[in-house]
Amino acid sequence: MEHLYAPWRYSYVSEEKIEGCVFCHISKNLDDEKMQVLFSDEYCYVVMNKFPYSPGHMMVIPHFHTSNIEDLQDDVWIQMSVRVRQGVKLLKEIMPCEGVNIGMNLGKAAGAGIEQHVHYHMLPRWLGDTNFITSIAGARVYPASFDEILNKLKSNASKYFI
């Protein structure tokens, strides 16, 4: 058996687990640097995905706790959409990426990892980056450290989320 070591991920698996909804916890602790929040307003916040599918994977999350988008007030839904649009621009110009996957997984059957609190995903993509290693080795390869990407996006966030 071969082993793939990723020692930088140890902090993810060894840190104290959050009780209850992780997104509500982040919403109540927006100023905590460990939460990796890039931006927040009265309706929603933008945060780095702690377990990204690709480098720069961000999420837009409403402060209101619900698993159903139909329960969101129109002003919350509209503001989340605005933040997604601004986040896409941030990713395209700062990462820089050539494309962005945007989406929501509503419910466990749809693949939601955290199904009790709706959230948008924004994943930067690059041409030729089909991540073959994921297909043949079941592993992901990132070209930069998580903290490097977080700092790059966070230092530019105020220019995009206005």
N, C-alpha and C positions, 0 to 999 in steps of 0.2 A: 504494500500500500504506500502511495506517495502522500506527502503532507505539504500543504501550502500554508505558509506562515504569514500572518498579517498582524503584527504586534500592535500597530496603531489602533486596531479595533478593540483591543482589550478594554479600554475605558468604556466602550459602548455596552459590553456585556457584563462588566463588573460594577457599574455605577448603581446607585440606589434606584429601585424601581418606583415609578409614580403610581399612586393609588388612584383609581377612578379613570376618568377620561384624560388622556395625555394632552389633548388639544385644549381642553378647558383649563388644565393646569398651566399650560404655556400662556393662555390668554390672561391669567391672573398674575403672571410673573414675566411680563414683557421686557422688563429692564434687566432681567437676569441674563448675563452674557452666555451662560450655559444653554439657554433656550435657543440661541442662534436666530433670533428674530431680526429681520432686515428692515421691516417697516410695520407700523400699525396705525389704524385710525379708529373711529368710533364703531365701525361696522365689522372690520376684519383685520387680519394681519398676514404678513408674508414671512415665511420661515424656510430655512434650509431643511431638506429632508435628511434626517439623521442616518437613514439607511438608503442612500441614493441608488437609483437605477443607472444614472450616468452623472458625471461630474457637473455640479451646478444645479442639480434637481431641487426645485423650489416648490412650495405649496402656498396657496391662498386659502385661509381658513376663517370662517365667520366666528365672531365671539359667541353667537347664539348656538347653543347645543341642540342639534337635531340630526337624525339620520335621513331625513327626507327633505329634498330641495323644495318640495311644494309647501313646506312649513316656513320657509324663509320669507320675510317681508320683501316687497319689491325693491325698496331702497338698499337693502343688504345685498340682494342678488345683483343689482346694477353695479354697486360699488365693488363687489367681488370681480365682476367682469372687467371693470375699469382697471383694477389691480392686476388681473391676468394680462391684459393688453400692455400695461406698463412693464410688467415683469418680462414679457416676451421681448420687448425692446431692449431692456437691460441685458438679457442673455445674448441677444444677437449682436449688440454693440460691445459689450465688455468681455464676454467669454473668449472670443467671438465665435458664435456657432452659425451653422448654415441652415438650420431648421430647428423647430421646437415642436415636440409632442405636447398637446394640451388635453387634459381629460379628467373625468371623475369615475370612480368605481363605486357605484351605489349598491350596497348590500354585499354580503359574503359571496353569493353566487356570481357576482360581477367581479370578484377579485379584490374587494376592499380589505386592506390590512387592518384599518381602524374603521369599522363599519358604523359605529355609533355616532360619528360626528362628520358631516359632509366636508369635503375639501377638494380643491382643484390641484392638479399636478401640472407642473411645467418642466419638461425634460429637454435640455439642449441636445442637439444631434449634429453630426458632421458627416459629410460625404465620405464614403469608404470606411467609416467606422461601424462596421456591422457586428463588431465584437465577436469574431469567430471563436475566440477562446471560451466564451460562455457556452457556445454550442458543443465544442469538443472536449472541454475540460471542466465545465460546470463552475467556472470562476469568472470574476469580473476584473478588468484591468483599468485602473484610473491613471491618467497622465499627470496628475498633480495631487498634492495632499488636500484633504478635506478643509483644513484650517486655511490653507493658502487661497482656495476658492472662496470660502466664506468671507475672508478679509477683503478679497478683491471685489466681491459683489456688495458687501456691506459698506465699503468705503465709497461706492458709487451710487448706492440706493437712493439717496436723497435727491439726486439729479433726475431720477425716473419716477419715483412715487411722490407725486405732487398733488 
